[in-house]
Amino acid sequence: GESVGLHLPTLSVQEGDNSIINCAYSNSASDYFIWYKQESGKGPQFIIDIRSNMDKRQGQRVTVLLNKTVKHLSLQIAATQPGDSAVYFCAENIRANAGGTSYGKLTFGQGTILTVHP
Amino acid sequence: DGGITQSPKYLFRKEGQNVTLSCEQNLNHDAMYWYRQDPGQGLRLIYYSQIVNDFQKGDIAEGYSVSREKKESFPLTVTSAQKNPTAFYLCASSPLQLDTQYFGPGTRLTVL
């Protein structure tokens, strides 16, 4: 299960630096992973995803790395900007079955607070 | 303007009252979801629906109810049986055969 608490991990970086946000997932059967960005008072915004048959996927300024051996996921943000300041969540997906059909069930981590200083 | 809308943005409820949160999507997605978010925590699944007129309980369904009479709409009712309803509520949707979920802007519910 997920750890709970009011003290989220935090990462503070200077504008222009690269940021790396880490996530440990729980289920070796998870087949799909997503990173979301959530700004204060808003809904999570999709950033990038990766399937379990991949180790790395790149987007615009972002890279996701997947290490299935140690069940670890990371999000790298290049040239971090003040607008990147937010809470970042990883989510793992497991195909579950209910009512005779399968569906994707996302389990979310508690998030990491990224603060970018100008 | 496509996407997922939730209303109201802020909602206040007196103890003992039922309240209904609206979620509408025009993405033609089959599946819709309701999550609850508490400070410093990840999202927890309340209910989900894969098709019209069908829905399933998530991990924390007690004290909540839903309906799915239309593909575009998935309202959530927070009943008086929910003992700690103050939270940020998020609705999401996804195409049925894909696992990516897209979120609405959320409704912040406060019990007075």
Interface residues (C-beta under 8 A of the other chain):
Chain A: E2 V4 G5 L6 H7 L8 Y32 I34 Y36 G41 K42 G43 P44 Q45 F46 D49 F89 N93 R95 A98 G99 T101 Y103 G104 K105 L106 T107 F108 G109 Q110 G111
Chain B: I4 Q6 A31 P39 G40 Q41 G42 L43 R44 L45 Y48 Q50 D54 Q56 L90 S94 L96 L98 D99 T100 Q101 Y102 F103 G104 P105 G106 R108
